[in-house]
Amino acid sequence: MPDWSDVQLSTRHVNPSLLPLSSGNRAKSTEVKTLMIISRKMNLPGFCSVLLLALLQASLLSSSMAESPRDRTQETYLQCLVGSSDPSSPPISPLVFFPSTPSYSSVLRSYVRNLRFNSSTTPKPLFIVTPSHVSHIQATIVCAKTHGLEMRIRSGGHDYDGLSYVSWAPFVVIDMFNLRSVDVDAEGGTAWVESGATLGEVYYAIAAKSGVHAFPAGVCPTVGVGGHLSGGGYGNLMRKHGLSVDNVVDAVVVDANGRVLDRESMGHDMFWAIRGGGGASFGVIVSWKIKLVSVPEVVTVFKVEKTLEQGATEVLHRWQYVADKIDERLFIRVVLLPVVRKDQRTAKAKFVALFLGGADELLDVMSQRFPEFKLGSKDCFEMSWIESVLFWSNHPKGTSPKVLLQRIPESEKFLKKKSDYVQDPISKAGLEGIWQKMMELQKPALTLNPYGGRMSEISESETPFPHRAGNIFKIQYSVTWKEGGDEALNQNLHRIRSMYDHMTPFVAKSPRSSYLNYRDTDLGINQIGNESYSEASAWGTKYFKGNFDRLVQVKTRVDPGNFFRYEQSIPCMSSWPNRMAE
């Protein structure tokens, strides 16, 4: 575990001069001095003292400052951050960006992955903190509380609906990109990964140390570790090794009181909650300790497209009966796309696969279990696991793995995503109707990811991620566009919502489930400042099913003041009238 012994703050790190000394607060200023004396006499750890003082400071400031957060000056916020920081850590001032800072816009936009939230009308943070040390996170929490600001936590910016960097209330962004170290222990089969690292950086670091280790996570290398793992995290190793969170063994978190906690000190419930329940509801996750998994020196991939005219419907129909039951070393994703061929609208299915073994063995598996696919040796390519990462990222053969260290995608688009789970095979007639709807709408793409294997062996309640046994595959609906303006926005939102509505008869019910990392505010949002259990359960049960209530209970224990809140954060039990009445 990283050495966090240098992050405990002392009483001198909260500057009593920051407390407003109006006539009503002079007595409380004396209380501050008294509290400092008591904390020294009791020999409290430094961080306990600073948290007591910070909470009193927040109380005093909230009672004395009548102006809104937007009215306060840059100097006020910076003074708070500097005064609340550990002077033995790197200075925080160069890591804070205000709208008047020349690089503010570039820092804000550099990790905006959805152009819908990169316009002049998108709400902007009052300031951005880019911590390089855990004490900077602690100071930001203290000052956000002091000044009544909401906090957004961004690691890679891939939150589909922008909730990691947008708020309609006055807010600050903690951008984790400076905290991105990856420390691999290949001999021990583990790694410590900071939340600001990308998946590509993690994969590169693992491959640099070992040719027979990997980590089960997503196929997009620019996704940030922090959000990916806290929402579950899945990829093409999931049928063999489960989700990312199924392979997390420890974490370091800063909670709402500014305490730095690991697995042991945070306790079983909080460690359970952050592994799939959305970490930003519970604290700022600084780093994760992950368990590496074994992979063979040689793996095999293929990518085969079939149009409707080439029998895509028949092959896709059969895929539903095979993909979740076939050898767990084989993951076959299907991407459904409407296309135009010779001025005629049609559609195609693109099958992309990873097999943890050689080509000959893969051909045997497919000929026995999925002969309808007619996979040939010419379709199969053997390579190392890290080369398969590049293949799945659509890099040409021979590309250096160093490309995985590029944190910024080559291009950004406007986009909207949604998700579903399928538990019963869709009939051929149903599939034909789906093709027709896709061609009618022209834009939506559907990505089908098979379950089964290890995913069916893990209990729904083992982590907050509940979508386990009984699911054949998950659907991601996607629509992207390049044109700005309301007309293009409304047209494309209509397309994906119409496709989603069309799929209603074919997908899971009671509840109709969704994947948290495919963030979808169409499912419902909290009314910030007036959150309610009933309001949150509308979307919460779709993401978490029966685990939602436990998440509410954990949230109430670890953040009873609901400091870590956003449009789809877990609410506290105070918004749960029936349970409170008990």
MARNUTI-28635 format. One record per residue: x, y, z negated of N, C-alpha, C in turn. Coordinates in pm, whole numbers, plus 50000, padded with zeros to 5 digits. Atoms other than C-alpha are relative to their C-alpha. Example, Ala and Ser with C-alpha at 12.3 -4.5 7.8 and 13.67 -1.06 7.14 Angstrom:
REM residues 2
500894988150000512304955049220500905012050000499184988150006513674989449286499235010949927
This chain:
REM residues 582
500844988050000500005000050000500875012450000499204987950001501315035350071500165005349858499744994450131502845053349775499315013549988500754987650019500305079249668500325006049863499724995450135502015085749333500275014949993499674985850002502915121049439498825009050027501134991849961499385132749505499175004949883500784995350113498115138249152500325014649973499834985650017497585175449105500035003549852499994995350138498275194548785499095011949987500944989250024496225221848621500425012850069499574987449939498355248948775499575001150145500344999749859497105239249121498625005950026501234992349985493695254849060500265013449934499644986850046494275291949024498825006449927501134994150073492065306348746499655013950052500314986649948492335340348918498974999550110501035001349897490045326449188498615000949941501314999550064487215326248933499555014449988500494986350008485055357648959499765004049855500104995850139485255377048632498975011049983501094991050031481915394448625499724998949851500275000250144480545402348280499394986949958500645012650034478535370448294500954988350000499085011249987481615349848366501255001449915498794998250080484215364348128500094989349892499985010550101483175339747860500414986750061499655012649934483475311548112501474999750038498574999749975486965323648201500764995249878499385004950124487855317747837499864984849992500205014550001486345282947877501044993150088499015005949911488735276748166501334998549927498745000650074491735285647951499954989349892500175010250104490365264047670500094986150060499995013149934489815235247912501424996050038498615003049964493415237848031500784995249878499305003950123494655236147669499584986049957500525013150040492395206547589500574989050089499535010349909493475187647900501464996749974498605002750030497125192147807500134991849872499915006950129496545181047446499544985550012500495013749982494595150547564500904992050093499075006649909497405142947806499284993550118500745005149884494945138648091500915000150121499264999449874496415129548429499705013150072500164987149935496915160448641498775001150086501134998949910494255151748894498685001049925501234998750079491625148048618499805014649958500094986150042492405183048492499575009050114500324991249888492275198648834498574998050046501375002349957488965182148910499015006549904500874993250096487395194748587499985015050026499934985749973488615229648665499335003650132500604997149870487555227649026498495000049994501455000650013484015217548932499475012449929500424987850067483765246748688500155012050092499794989249905485215269748951498865000650101501105000449903482585258149200498715005449940501204995350067479835264648946500005015149986499924985650019481085299648872499835007550131500084992949873481515309349234498614999450060501345001349943478135296049338499015009249932500944991450072476445316649068500295014750022499644985949991478335348649143500055005250143499874995349861478665349649523498654999450067501334999649940475415361149673500074999550151499924999749854476735364450026500044985950055500035013049936476405335850274501424995550032498665004749965479375313350362500585006750123499514993849878479605329850704500505014349975499594986450030480055364050538501355000849932498754999550072483095354250340501185000850097498874997249913486485363050477500924988050013498985010149980489195341450616500954999449881499084999550113491395352950328499424992749878500645006750114488855340050074500164984950010499885014449981488865305150221501454995549988498605004050002492615304150270500575000849858499554998850138493245316349915499564988049918500505011750071491075288149785500794987650037499285011849955492845261849996501424999849946498634999450051496325273749897500014998249849500055000950144495355277549532499614986349949500445013550041493835242549523500954989150047499095009949943496765225549698501154997149905498835004250076499675207049547501235007050060498854992849944502725229849586501174991050036498905009149966505005199449605499764993050134500305006049870503255187649925500285010350109499804990249892503755203750269498965011249991500954988850009502145238550284498764997550085501255002249927498505237750389499715011150101500354988449916498405272350552500194997550149499845002249855499895261950890499054989650057500885010849956497375233550904498545004150001501364994850005494295255750876499795009250120500294992449879492695270651188498655007049986501204991850004490175299151180499665004650141500344995149866488265313151479500945010850052499064989649957490775341751484501384994450033498715006349968493675317051514500054996950149499955002149854494865315651879499744985550043500145014149960494905277451883498734993549946501235005750057491505273151708499194992550105500855006249897489605265552029500624987250055499365012149944492175241052163500004988749899500065010550103492315222451830498604994249990501395004750009488515220651813499644991450120500445006749878488075209652174500824987650033499115010949961490985185252191499434986349965500605012950035488925157952022498485000550011501425000449964485485165752165499884990650119500065010149894484675134752369498685000150076501284998849931481175145052478499805014750034500094986149958480905177052681498685006649962501254994050050477345181852554500265008749879499704992850124478975194852235501275008350014498824991849974481625216552396499595012750075500504988049932479565246652500500105012149909499944987750079479455282752386498925000549893501104999850097476195275752201500134989149894499805010450101477505245652008500485006349870499534994450127477835254551637501464996549975498575001850023481485259051539500305000449850499634999750142483185252451205500595013549959499404987750051484185281950986501514998949999498575002549984487635266450982500234985150014499605013949980489435234051065501254997649918498815004150074491885216550833500534987250064499385011749937494325192050991501044994249904499125003950110495805175050683501164991250047498855008849980499265159850686500344992749871499765006050131499055149150321498654998849931501295002450065496275135350104499575011849912500384988550084496425166049877499285010650079500734990349916495235187150171498524996350009501385004449999492095166150181499335003549868500544996650131491595170649808499685014849991500214985650005491975208349841498815004250084501134996549912489475209850128498684996249935501225004050072486905190749924499685010149892500214990250106487385214649631499435013050057500414987049945486985245449851498674999350073501325001549938484035231950049498925000249893500944999650111482275225949719499885014249944499974986750058483325259849584499165009950080500654990149914481925278649883498734994850065501285004949949478885257049955500024996050145499885004049860480125243350287499784985150016500045014149964479285210450451501334996250063498735004849947482165188950566499744989750110500025010149895482605169850890501404994150011498725007250000485355143550920500184993750137499785004649863486835136251261501344992750010498765007349979489375109651350500364999250148499725000749857489045104751726499025007750085500974991949928485975124751823499054992350089500855008049913484105095751983498574998349946501385000450047480935100751777499115004750116500744997249877478475099052066499105012349991500884988450015476135125451925500665011349921499244988750050478875147851790499925002749851500224997150142478095143851420501305001249920498734998650072481785143051327500625013850015499414986749984482375178751438498975011050029501064990049977478995196751470499044999949883501044998850102476555209651209499285013250020500764987649991473795235651204500095008049870499744992850125474745245050848501455004750002498594995850007477955263950763500874988149960499245012250023480675237450774501475001950033498575000949972484355228750785500274986250058499595012849943486005201250989501354996049942498715006250029488725178750850500344991250119499585007749883490515166151159501244992049962499005009150058492665135951074501184997050093499055004549899494945135551379501465000349954498625000250051498095143551180500294987849913499845012050084497515112950960499754987850088500195010749902498095085751217501144989749999498935010050005500965063651099499434985950005500345014249993500805026251168501214992249953498895007450060503005004250947499674985250004500315014149975502984968151069500974991049925499235010550066504174939150855499664986950071500325011849920504234911351113500204987249921499735012150078505724886150872498874997449901501105001550094502974892650618498634999750067501265000649927500284895050887499045011249965500864988650036499004929350776500585012850058499534986749961499284966150864499235010449921500684988050053498514999350693499865009950115500294991249888496855022550941499275012349949500684987950042495965058850878498845003050095501264998549928492525070150992500115008350127499854991949880493795095151248500654992950116499435007849890495495068151453498924995850098500935005549901493875056451774500194984950009499865014549981493215020151858501194996750089498855002249913495795022952134501305000549924498784999250081498435033651883500144987849911499975012150082497505004351660500464988150083499645011449915497724979251945501475000650042498604998349957501044993352065500954996249887499145002750114502554991551715500044985149967500045014450027501404955451666500844992550104499285007049893502764944252005501505002549993498574997150013506094961351933500674991249896499465008450106506514938851630499784985050024500335014149985504944906251748499244997650131500725003949879503794888752063498884990349975501035009950033501424865651877499045005249893500954993950092499454890051661499175010450075500914990249942496514912551742499095005149889501024995650095493654930651573498685001250074501304999749932489944926751659499345013749987500624986749997488714961451756499655003250144500574996349873487424980952053500965000150117499215000449877488624981552413500345013950052499674986349959488785019652442501155004949913498824997250083492305029452329500025013749935499974986750059491525065952249499035001749883500924999450115488925057651982500805000949871499334998450127489955068751633499694988649904500145011150094490515042351366498975003149892500854996850115488645060951090498534997150022501415002249972485195061151246499724986050049500235013349941485605028451434499864989449892500055010250104486355007551128498855002349903501044997650100483905024750894498614997150055501295003549942481075017651140499864985550038500045014349967481924980951191501184996150087498905002549909484244979951490499934986450067500055012949931483884953151756500805001050130499295000649872485764942152066499984985950053500065012949931486584912352282500614988549921499555010950088488074892351992498944996249897500995001550107484864893251788499444985949989500585013450006483604858451881500974990349931499005008450065486854843351751500335005049859499484994550125487774867151468499065009749930500934990950065484704888051385500285014550031499874985749983484514925651353501295005249939498864993550065487234950051255499854999449848500194999550145485694953250908500064986449934499845013450055485754915650864501484996949974498565001950013489534919450872500675011949931499464989250083489984949150636500184994649859499745005650133491614940150303500245010749894499834989250098492174974250139499785013250071500174986749943491625011350192500375010449895499754988550087492585045150046498985010750036501114990649979489715069950002500125011649902500164988650091489325104849858498495002049980501444999250026485925106849688499555014349978500594986750014483605136149620500585007749883499344993350112485485143949298501495002250025498614997949966488815145149478500944989249953499155010950047490065112449332500494991550117499445008949899492365090649542499834985749950500395013450044491045055049523500464989450099499765011549915492135021349654498914989649973501055010250013490134989049671499694997049854500225003550139490644981249305499325011349924500544989050079489905015849167498655004950050501324995849951486935023149395498924990049962500965010150039485254990649296499404992550117500515009149897483534962749485498945006750087501134994549924480404982249587500445010550101499564989749907482155011949741500854994050112499215006649896484644989549922499094992850098501005006249911481664970350057499385010550091500764989949925479905002350168500795006250114499234993049897482755018150364500354990950117499685009449892483234986650574498764996950083501155001849912480374992050816498835008949966501114991350040478155016550627500205014650035499704986249965479745047750769500765006849888499194995050109482625060150558499735014449963500194985750026481725097050591498855002949906501054998350102478735091750358500554998749860499495003750131481025081550074501325006849963498734993850028484345099450105500795002050128499084998649887487305107050330500954988149996499145011849996489025074650427501345003950060498664995849960492735081750448500694989150081499315011049932493995047450552499334986849969500545013550012493095010850593501154990050001499115011449987495004978950527499254989250074500695009649915494084954750802500764986850004499435013349984494664917650844500154997150148499775003449861496254908451175499514985850028500465013449963494944878251365500994994150102499085007149909496834852151566499414999050140500395001949860496684851451944501114992050068498965007549929498494828352187500905009350081499094992049918501484840752386499415003150136500624998049869499394836752701498484999949985501464999449993495784847752744499615001450147500474999349861493634848353057498825009550009501104990649977491324875053196499424997850140500564999149864488964878153488498985011250005501004989849973486724904453641499354996550134500715004749881484094892553888498685007750012501254992849976481244912654043499084991750087501025006949921478014898154176498845009650023501134991549967475364918354357498714991949996501275007049995471684910054369499974990250117499995008549881472244896154716500904987749981499095011250027474974873554576499544991449883500585008450103472694858454314500255004849858499734994650133473364881854020498924996349899501095002950094469944875053870500124985949943499905013850045470414837353854501184998049905498815001550084473924839853709499805007049866500244992750125472884866153454499004992749912500995007550077469884845553350500674988349928499305011350061472124815353288500985004849893499044994450097474724837153107499375001349862500664998250129472154843852834499954987249917500075012950070472024806752749501394994549967498645005250013475814802352755500895008949915498964990750048477654833752641500214999749850499845000150146476974831052267500294986149944499815013950046477444793052253501274993750056498805005549937480494787252473501175001049904498774999650080484014782752330500215014149942499904986950066484514810752073501245007850041498824992949950487854819152232499695008150126500374993549873485964832052538498955010749975500924988650010484294866052550499725004850142500384995749864482354874352869499015011649988500864988249997480974909652886499395001450139500654997249873478494919453157499595014750004500424986149980478024954853289499055000350118501024999049895474844961053488499975014350052499894986749939475004990053734499105001250122500684997349874472665004853995501015005650100499054995449898474565010554320499255002350131500544997849866473965021654679500924993250099499245007249898475104998554961499305001950134500554997849865474595008255326498685007749992501154991050018472145035555221498814993249933501075007150068470095010055028500334998849850499815001650143469635009954652499974985349963499955013750051470644977654486500655000749861499365000250132472404966954167501004988649998499015010650012475314945554055500274997249852499565004050133476554926853751501514997750005498545001550006480244930053662500344992049875499635008950110481534901353446501495002049969498624997750043484704909353247500274991049880499805010150103486274882553029501425000049946498725002950063489094875052787499904985949942499925013450055490064839252704501334998549928498795001850079492564831252430500624986450031499385012249951494374804652628500375001650146499554999549862495704795852972498884998650101501005000149894493894797053306499424986150024500495013549974493644759453352498954996049896500965003450104491914755153018498715008150016501184991649976489574784253096499144994150112500755005749888488594768453428499264987449956500675012050051487794735753247498775003949917501114995650085485624753952992498855005150087501054994249916483734772953262499324989450087500615010349914483214742653487499074991149921500845008550083481734722953197498775007549946501064992850069479624750053030499285010250087500604989349920478954775653304500354997950148499635002849861479334759053646499325009350099500744991149910476764782853797500835012650035499204987949976479344810753772500984997950116499085003549892481684792754014501325007749990498724993350020484844807353863501114992350071498905006249929487904800654079501345004149943498664996950052491604800254002500495013550049499584986949946492044830954224499465011649918500604989550082489844850353981500745002149868499415000150134492014842853677501425005550001498664994250012495084861753561500524997749859499375002450128497394850453284500915011749964499194988750047499174876553072500124999349850499924999050145500134886252719498775007449947501164993050058497544899752477500075015050024499914985549982498874935452502499745003750146500314997449860498674933152882498494999050024501475001049986495034922452845499325012649950500544987250048494404954252645500025010350114499894990749886495634974052947499024996350110500955004749899493534952653183498585004649966501344996150042490384959552980499825015250000500074985449994491244996652982500095005050144500004996749857491294995553365501315006050048498694995849951495025002153397500504989750100499515009549900496694986653703501104991149945498975009650042498984956553667501375006750004498674994250007502464966353562500095012949921500004987750080501424996753358500724997649868499285001350127503695002453059499035001349883500844998650119502064996952718500085013849936499884986750058503285031952630498815009050035501194992249965500165044952804498994999849886500915001050113498325033652492500245010849896499694989250093500005061852302499405013450042500684987749954498135087852509498675001349926501164998650088495505101052270498805006650070501064992449934493475121652517499614993050130500425006249873491375105352795500315009050119499684992349880492105115953150498905010050036501114990849970488675132053182498894998149897501145000650090485635140052972498725002150082501294998949931481945138253068498925003749901501224999250079478525147052943499464985849988500475013750014477005115552799498934998649893500955004350101474265098852600500014984849997499975014450017474295063552459498884995649905500975006350090471775040452291500354985249991499665014250015471805004152178498804991749958501035009850035469684973152123500664986549977499575013950017470004936552025498964990750062500895009749934468544907152219500154986649929500005012450077467554875652031499364988350074500595010549916465654856352299500365003050145499634997549861466724851652663498885007150077500954992849916465044875052909499744991650124500365008249884463154857053187500545006050129499574994949870464144860153551499095011450047500924989349962461024880853612500315012749921499624988550081462044903353324501265006650051498764994649945465524907153468499765007450131500314993349873464124915753809499335013649975500614987350035461994942653646501025010149948498934991250050465094956553470500815005650116499294995049881466944958453802499205011150068500834990149931464034977153955499985013349925500034987750079463885001953670501335007450011498694993849987467635008253691500145006850135499904994049867467425014454064499115012250012500924988549999464465037554016500625012149930499424989150078466305058153753501385004150052498734997549931469615055953946501235000249910498804997750078471955063853659500324989749891499605007450120471755041653350500824987450030499255012549998474355014353299499714992649871500235008450118473754985253060501214990949983498875008750032476684967752893499544989749899500485011050084475894933552743501214993149937498875005950073478264920452475499524987849922500505012350060477844884052366500424998649854499725002750140477704873552002500324985149983499695014050025477934838551848501414998449946498685002750053481104821851729500115004849856499764995250135482554837951417498915009649953501044990450037479824864551425498804993249936501155007250055477204838151345500314993249868499605006950123479164824351051500025009249879499884990250108479254856350845498615004849960501304996050051476294865650625499665014450037500474986349971474184896450709500405009849890499734991150112474984910250365501485000449961498575000050033478744903650365500595014150010499654985949984479264939250492498705007350036501234993049961476724966750569499554997050142500355003749863476864955950936499204987149997500865011750022473904931650948499754991350123500415006249874473744920751314500874987750026499175012149998475054885351286499284988650070500655011749940473414851351345498635003750054501324997749940470374850951571500035009950115499884990749887471624877251815500794993450113499305005449884472534865452163501005010250052499104989549952473974898552276499475013749959500324986050026474034935752214500005007650133500054991549881473104961652477500485014049963499724985650005474764995352515499435006350126500534992149889472775019252734500895012350014499104988649979474905046252891499595008050123500174991249886474345076153112501035011249986499004989350000477095100753206499765009050121500154990549889477125131653425501065010949988498964989749994479435160153528499445014150006500584986849982477005188753584499555005849867500474993350120476385213953307498585005150019501324993949991473065230753230498894991349946501145007050061469715221653082499324990450096500705008649904468295206853403500664986250007499295012749995471005180153427499884992649868500145006250131470815173853053498654993249986501355005550018467055168853048499754988250095500205010849904467115147253360500674987249953499275011950042469725123653220499514994449867500625005050123468185121852874498714992550032501235007049958464915112453045500344986250057499625012849940466705085053239500304989449894499605010350097468245067652940498854996849905501135002750089465155071552722498954991750071500945008149923462985057252997500474985550010499455013549994465315027553033499844993049866500145005450136465275022452656498564995949974501425003450018461465023252654499624987650080500305011549915461324998352940500454986949935499425012150059463414973752737499274995449874500675003050127461064973552437499524985549989500505013850017459454939352511501114989549985498955010149990462854922252543500964999849881498954998450102464754933352234499474997049860500345003250139464794927051858498935009349946501104992350057461784938751661500024998349847500175000550147460984945851294501284998049922500044987849921463204965051305500614998050138499254999349876464314973451654501395005449962498704997150062468014973551566500925007950092499004992249928470884996151669501344998749930498635000850051474644997551620500465013849956499654987050057475905025551394501035007450084498964993149924478975032951607499535004650137500634994149882476685039251903499005010449950500824990150070475375069351716498875005250090501184996349920471855078351831499035007949914500894991650081470015107851678498564999550048501395002249960466915098651880499274991549896500625008850099466295073451601499475007749880500414991850113465815101651350501205006249931498924993450073467865125451138499485004749864500354993950128467925138850784499785014950018500154985650008466635173650715500995004749894498934996450092469795187950561499485009449892500474992250113469085201550215498674995049948501305005350042465795182650200499914985450043499955013849957466835146650259498984991649923500945009050067464325119450183500314985650039499785014249974464575081850156499154995350117500895004749893461575076350382500465005150136499514994449875463015099450646501254992650047498755006749964466425082950636499794985250034500215014349974465035047550632499524997550143500475001649862463525053650977501164996150091498835003949922466995052451129500894990249924499105008350080468795035150839499724985250012500325014349989466935002250867500344994650139499605004449867467715001051239501504996850005498565002450005471435003751173500384988849904499525008350110471634983850849499024989349953501035009650040468394963550813499884999749847500205001050144468134950450455501135005749917498874994350074471514965150360499835014949972500174985550018470185000850375499765003649854500314996750139468765000150022501244999049912498775001150081472064988049876500935011850028499184988449967473895015850061499505012449926500564988750074471515041149902500424999249853499615001750140472295026849558501485003349980498574997150012476055028449618500235015050015499864985549979475785063949751499645007649873500464993150121473895074449438501034999249889498995001550105476645060849215501285007850030498684994349971479675074149400499955014750043500144986049957478325107549532498615005049963501364996350041475255116749322499605014150039500314986449956475535153149428499815001250149500215000349855475275142849795500895010250072499074990949933478365163049890500274995450142499725005349866479185140250185498674997350070501305001149935476085146250391500085005450143500144995549862475235150250755498694994350053501335003049946472335143250990499614985349990500325014150021472575105450952500874994049889499285005350116474345101750618499034992449911500805007550096473125077650353499505009549892500524991050103470795096250110500224994349860499925004450140470905094649731498654994949953501225006150050468335076249522499015010449947500924989550044466875109349401498945002850104500984998349893465115109749738499154987550019500715012849992463605075349667498984999649887500944997950110460495083649462499554987349930500515012350063459205048349401501044993849908498965006150080462555035349275500315008849879499744991150112463115066449062498934998749893501115001350095459705061348904500174987649913499775012250077460745026348796500985002549886
